[in-house]
């Protein structure tokens, strides 16, 4: 158990269905900003392609997941509006 004063208390914990810990990572600040963009999902959209288009790196798909509380990133529904942070914000604040 992680106590509330632990440095891991604000981390995202990953566990499989039987409760085995798979890992953790620090949360990122997803507070809405004036330079966020909105993208409406269309058929065929994938998070890695959107991350490449908007953030310049397909490996940053997880940032779009965090910003939109997506738990199953492969199940994007057409019509879903995604909030995507600006490339500058990601580079200057989230990846430091």
C-alpha positions in Angstrom: 0.0 0.0 0.0 1.3 3.5 -0.9 0.7 6.0 1.8 -0.6 9.5 1.0 2.7 11.1 2.0 4.7 8.8 -0.4 6.4 10.3 -3.4 4.4 7.7 -5.4 1.0 8.8 -4.0 0.2 10.9 -7.1 1.5 8.2 -9.6 -0.7 6.2 -12.0 -0.5 2.6 -11.0 -1.0 -0.2 -13.5 -2.3 -3.6 -12.4 -3.5 -6.6 -14.4 -6.8 -8.4 -13.7 -5.5 -10.5 -10.8 -4.0 -7.4 -9.0 -0.4 -7.9 -9.9 1.4 -4.6 -10.3 2.6 -3.9 -13.8 4.3 -0.6 -13.1 3.7 3.1 -12.5 4.4 6.5 -13.8 4.0 10.1 -12.7 0.7 11.9 -13.5 0.9 14.8 -15.9 -1.0 18.1 -15.5 -4.0 17.9 -17.8 -5.5 21.2 -16.8 -7.2 22.8 -19.9 -5.1 25.5 -21.6 -5.8 28.2 -24.1 -3.6 26.5 -26.7 -5.2 23.0 -26.5 -6.6 21.8 -29.8 -9.8 19.7 -30.4 -9.9 16.8 -32.8 -13.0 15.0 -33.7 -12.3 11.3 -34.3 -13.1 9.9 -37.8 -13.1 6.4 -39.0 -9.5 5.1 -39.2 -8.0 7.5 -36.6 -5.4 6.0 -34.4 -3.7 7.7 -31.4 -0.2 7.1 -32.6 -1.1 8.9 -35.9 -2.8 11.7 -34.1 0.2 12.1 -31.8 2.5 12.3 -34.8 0.3 14.9 -36.5 -0.2 17.2 -33.5 2.8 16.5 -31.3 5.4 15.5 -33.8 6.1 12.0 -32.3 3.9 8.9 -32.5 5.3 7.6 -29.2 3.5 10.4 -27.4 0.1 8.7 -27.9 -0.2 8.2 -24.1 -0.4 12.0 -23.6 -3.6 12.1 -25.6 -4.9 9.2 -23.5 -4.1 11.1 -20.3 -5.7 14.3 -21.5 -8.9 12.5 -22.4 -9.1 9.8 -19.7 -9.0 7.1 -22.3 -8.6 3.6 -20.9 -8.9 1.6 -24.1 -6.9 3.6 -26.6 -7.6 1.2 -29.5 -11.4 1.8 -29.2 -11.7 5.3 -30.6 -15.3 6.0 -31.6 -16.0 8.3 -34.6 -17.4 11.6 -33.4 -15.5 11.6 -30.1 -13.9 15.0 -29.4 -10.3 14.7 -28.2 -8.5 17.5 -26.4 -4.8 17.6 -27.5 -2.2 19.8 -25.8 0.0 22.0 -28.0 3.4 20.7 -29.2 5.1 23.5 -27.4 3.4 22.8 -24.1 4.3 19.1 -24.3 8.0 19.8 -25.1 8.4 22.6 -22.5 6.3 21.3 -19.6 5.5 17.6 -19.9 8.7 16.0 -21.2 11.2 18.0 -19.1 
